Amino acid sequence: MTKTPELSVEEEFVLQPLNKSALKPILNAFNEDPESAYAALPWLDKNKEIRQQIRDMLFDVESQVNSDEIHFWSIVQRQDNQFVGLIGLGDELQLLHSSYNLGYWVRAEYRRQKITIRCVNAIFSWLSSRSNFFRIEITVHPHNEAGLATAASVCHAWDGESVEEFIGIEIGNRTVPHRIHIIDINRGGDS
């Protein structure tokens, strides 16, 4: 089993394995911009208490920290230990041979600074250092222009591709069409 590592993101940020100590910073960030949190974390139910949902998510993530089935991190500014957002490799997969889906959420004041792509580069470099083949999915709602631009940047940097067809994803008892992007890491010659 491979434990979720702490990763450096250049000199400015660090990716710390997500655990229950992130509850307060996540809730503070949620309260700053609830709508972006609901968009980035579509499993959040607006009709249920947010604190408990986040606490449950943190418990689930922390209980799987050694499983290699998921990897989630807090994005933290190195200089002042400020919580910047979340990024992770989850197991909510749409395609048969995928390893992880990539999800991320960056606080409003840190957006438009290419933080997500810099964090993705650190995570994908870590995956590249391992011998396994990984297929990563990025699913984005087709009206989320910033999300589509980020997915396109990741695909460009890591030789990924966008699937032409929309993929229906169940969110809140509705099927919502999404664009899916695929990045293969350590594909090898004949994989």
KEZARO-642227 format. One line per 10 residues: number of its first residue (from 0); their letters; for each residue x, y, z of C-alpha. Coordinates in nm, 3 decimals. Example, Ala and Ser with C-alpha at 12.3 -4.5 7.8 and 13.67 -1.06 7.14 Angstrom:
2
0) as) 1.230 -0.450 0.780 | 1.367 -0.106 0.714;
END
This chain:
191
0) mtktpelsve) 0.000 0.000 0.000 | 0.115 0.352 -0.076 | 0.056 0.623 0.182 | -0.053 0.970 0.069 | 0.271 1.173 0.077 | 0.332 1.536 0.161 | 0.434 1.708 -0.163 | 0.611 2.037 -0.232 | 0.463 2.266 -0.494 | 0.760 2.471 -0.605;
10) eefvlqplnk) 0.871 2.691 -0.312 | 0.535 2.850 -0.242 | 0.293 2.572 -0.143 | 0.284 2.234 0.023 | 0.028 1.958 -0.025 | -0.044 1.809 0.316 | -0.232 1.478 0.337 | -0.589 1.569 0.430 | -0.700 1.488 0.783 | -0.948 1.603 1.047;
20) salkpilnaf) -0.733 1.905 1.142 | -0.850 2.066 0.814 | -1.213 2.086 0.932 | -1.202 2.446 1.057 | -1.007 2.588 0.758 | -1.240 2.408 0.516 | -1.550 2.538 0.693 | -1.408 2.893 0.694 | -1.337 2.866 0.322 | -1.684 2.721 0.262;
30) nedpesayaa) -1.844 3.017 0.440 | -1.647 3.261 0.222 | -1.794 3.120 -0.099 | -2.055 2.846 -0.051 | -2.163 2.832 -0.417 | -1.814 2.749 -0.544 | -1.786 2.482 -0.274 | -2.113 2.323 -0.387 | -1.989 2.329 -0.747 | -1.650 2.178 -0.660;
40) lpwldknkei) -1.788 1.930 -0.406 | -2.114 1.815 -0.572 | -2.173 1.549 -0.308 | -2.250 1.825 -0.055 | -2.622 1.831 0.022 | -2.759 2.185 0.074 | -3.034 2.039 0.294 | -2.796 1.884 0.545 | -2.561 2.034 0.800 | -2.232 2.119 0.627;
50) rqqirdmlfd) -2.005 2.065 0.929 | -2.116 1.702 0.964 | -2.078 1.634 0.589 | -1.724 1.775 0.586 | -1.639 1.588 0.907 | -1.763 1.263 0.752 | -1.559 1.326 0.436 | -1.245 1.392 0.641 | -1.303 1.073 0.841 | -1.342 0.872 0.519;
60) vesqvnsdei) -1.029 1.023 0.364 | -0.820 0.980 0.678 | -0.931 0.618 0.720 | -0.804 0.541 0.366 | -0.474 0.732 0.386 | -0.273 0.409 0.346 | -0.498 0.236 0.092 | -0.369 0.388 -0.235 | -0.733 0.396 -0.349 | -0.768 0.770 -0.288;
70) hfwsivqrqd) -0.525 1.054 -0.214 | -0.643 1.393 -0.088 | -0.445 1.698 0.019 | -0.490 2.038 0.175 | -0.316 2.304 -0.032 | -0.127 2.519 0.218 | 0.077 2.833 0.158 | 0.422 2.757 0.293 | 0.504 3.110 0.412 | 0.213 3.153 0.656;
80) nqfvgliglg) 0.050 2.808 0.670 | -0.266 2.957 0.515 | -0.527 2.710 0.384 | -0.561 2.763 0.007 | -0.786 2.476 -0.096 | -0.825 2.104 -0.155 | -0.704 1.872 -0.427 | -0.735 1.500 -0.457 | -0.741 1.178 -0.649 | -1.073 1.015 -0.577;
90) delqllhssy) -1.252 0.695 -0.669 | -1.572 0.833 -0.825 | -1.490 0.698 -1.171 | -1.683 0.720 -1.497 | -1.466 0.503 -1.722 | -1.386 0.134 -1.680 | -1.005 0.144 -1.677 | -0.951 0.463 -1.479 | -0.746 0.473 -1.161 | -0.855 0.806 -1.010;
100) nlgywvraey) -1.061 1.114 -1.076 | -0.897 1.450 -1.009 | -1.090 1.703 -0.803 | -0.989 2.042 -0.670 | -1.125 2.351 -0.500 | -0.929 2.671 -0.449 | -1.045 2.961 -0.231 | -1.159 3.269 -0.423 | -0.864 3.492 -0.327 | -0.617 3.235 -0.465;
110) rrqkitircv) -0.786 3.173 -0.799 | -0.636 3.279 -1.134 | -0.282 3.216 -1.008 | -0.237 2.875 -1.173 | -0.222 2.709 -0.830 | -0.428 2.410 -0.944 | -0.204 2.326 -1.239 | 0.105 2.368 -1.020 | -0.043 2.126 -0.764 | -0.144 1.883 -1.040;
120) naifswlssr) 0.213 1.890 -1.168 | 0.342 1.792 -0.823 | 0.084 1.511 -0.788 | 0.136 1.376 -1.139 | 0.515 1.392 -1.095 | 0.473 1.180 -0.782 | 0.257 0.932 -0.975 | 0.516 0.930 -1.257 | 0.786 0.832 -1.007 | 0.597 0.512 -0.934;
130) snffrieitv) 0.607 0.209 -1.164 | 0.229 0.168 -1.199 | 0.015 0.282 -1.492 | -0.246 0.541 -1.389 | -0.540 0.676 -1.587 | -0.675 0.998 -1.438 | -1.017 1.142 -1.519 | -1.114 1.506 -1.489 | -1.488 1.566 -1.520 | -1.612 1.921 -1.572;
140) hphneaglat) -1.958 2.068 -1.620 | -1.965 2.213 -1.975 | -2.067 2.560 -1.846 | -1.774 2.577 -1.602 | -1.538 2.777 -1.822 | -1.263 2.804 -1.559 | -1.281 2.429 -1.496 | -1.267 2.353 -1.868 | -0.964 2.582 -1.906 | -0.788 2.410 -1.614;
150) aasvchawdg) -0.863 2.064 -1.756 | -0.733 2.177 -2.097 | -0.413 2.307 -1.933 | -0.362 1.978 -1.751 | -0.423 1.781 -2.072 | -0.178 2.003 -2.262 | 0.092 1.968 -1.994 | 0.047 1.592 -1.950 | -0.047 1.482 -2.303 | -0.408 1.409 -2.212;
160) esveefigie) -0.721 1.419 -2.420 | -1.082 1.535 -2.402 | -1.356 1.283 -2.477 | -1.597 1.421 -2.740 | -1.915 1.276 -2.591 | -2.072 1.409 -2.276 | -2.078 1.177 -1.975 | -2.387 1.179 -1.751 | -2.301 1.211 -1.383 | -2.556 1.163 -1.104;
170) ignrtvphri) -2.568 1.472 -0.880 | -2.853 1.521 -0.635 | -3.085 1.266 -0.803 | -3.026 1.425 -1.146 | -2.811 1.319 -1.436 | -2.592 1.616 -1.530 | -2.385 1.611 -1.852 | -2.011 1.663 -1.804 | -1.703 1.679 -2.022 | -1.444 1.419 -1.935;
180) hiidinrggd) -1.069 1.454 -1.985 | -0.823 1.166 -1.959 | -0.454 1.171 -1.869 | -0.246 0.853 -1.878 | 0.066 0.837 -1.661 | 0.333 0.569 -1.708 | 0.150 0.427 -2.008 | 0.458 0.252 -2.142 | 0.504 0.132 -2.496 | 0.222 -0.120 -2.545;
190) s) -0.026 -0.037 -2.268;
END
